[in-house]
Amino acid sequence: MNDQSSRNQRKIVGWRAAIMLGAQAQPILGRIIEASPSGFVILTEQEIRAGHVCRLFVDLPTPSNGQRNYLDCKFKVTTATLQADRFKLIGQIVDMPTAQQDQLNHALG
């Protein structure tokens, strides 16, 4: 999928996220501002360079049953730019279980 078609599929969201760069690293907190079935746009206060693959946890909106939904996937940063006082990371989902992909698709409506 090219960047233009991915951009056309993105939905504006406001989901909390935590990025893990390694098993012993402190999480980098961020906010997903755009989401699609194949990737995210995330704002963080710390730069993660393009090409880096990290573990991403996403707090999805609470469904009507009140149960919290979280995604746990691998995420590859394809673009990292500084915007004002935050970094804007654009990237692709590298690995996500089918059940979680279904949850993401449901959250995107």
N, C-alpha and C positions, 0 to 999 in steps of 0.2 A: 504494500500500500504506500503510495507516495504521500509526501507531507501535505499537499493540498487536499487530497481526499480525506486524510485524517483530520485536518483542520475543519472540514465541512461536517464531520460527524461529531465533533466535540460539543459537549453540553456545559454550560456555565454551572459550576457547583461551588460549594464552600465546605469541603470535607477536611477534617484533621488527618494529618499523616505523620508518621515517624519513619525516618530513614536510618538504617543500620549499615555502616560501612565495613564492619567486621564484628566477629563474635564478642570481643571484649570492648568494643567502642561504645561510647555514650550515644544515645539516639539523637539525631538531628530532627528537630520538630519543624513541621511545615504545614502549609495549607494548600490543598489541591483546589485550583481555581477553574480548571477545565478538565473534563474527562471524556473519554471515548472508550469503546470496547477494547481498543488496542493500546491505549496510552494515556498519559496525564501531563498536565502543566502544573508545576508545583512552585510555590514561593517559599524560600527558606532564607535564613540569615547567614548561612554558611555555604560557600561555593563547593560544588561537586563537579569535577571536570567532565567534559564530554567524553564518552567512551567508557566511563566507569559503570560497572554493574553492581547494584546494591540490593539489599533486602528492604522491601517497602511494606509497611503496615498502614492500612487505610481504615478509618472509622466511618463506615457507611451510615446513612440516615437510618434511624430506628423505624422499622416497619410497624404496621398497625398492631401486631401482636406484642409489641414492647420489647422484644428480644434484640440485643445488640448484635450487629453484624460487622465483622472485621474481615478485611482481605489481608492475605500474607502472600506476597509474590516477589519475584525478582524483577528489577526495573533497570533498564539501561538508559543512562542519560545521553541524549543525542545533541542537545544544545544547552549551554549554560551562559546566561548573560546577566550583567548587573543592571538593575533598574532601581534608581534612587538608592534606598538603603537595604534592598533585598536582592537575592538572586532568583532569577526565573529559570527553572529547569524544565526542559521539554524532553520527554522520553517515551520509550516503548515498554510494554509489559513483555518480559522475556519468557517467563514461566509462571503459569497460574493453573491450579487444579480446575477441572470442569465445573464442580459445584460452586466454586468461588466466581468463576466466569459468569455463571448463571445469576449469582447474587449481584454482580456488577451490572449485568445487562438489565436486571430488574430495577436497580437503583437509577439507571439512566432512563428508564421508562420507555 
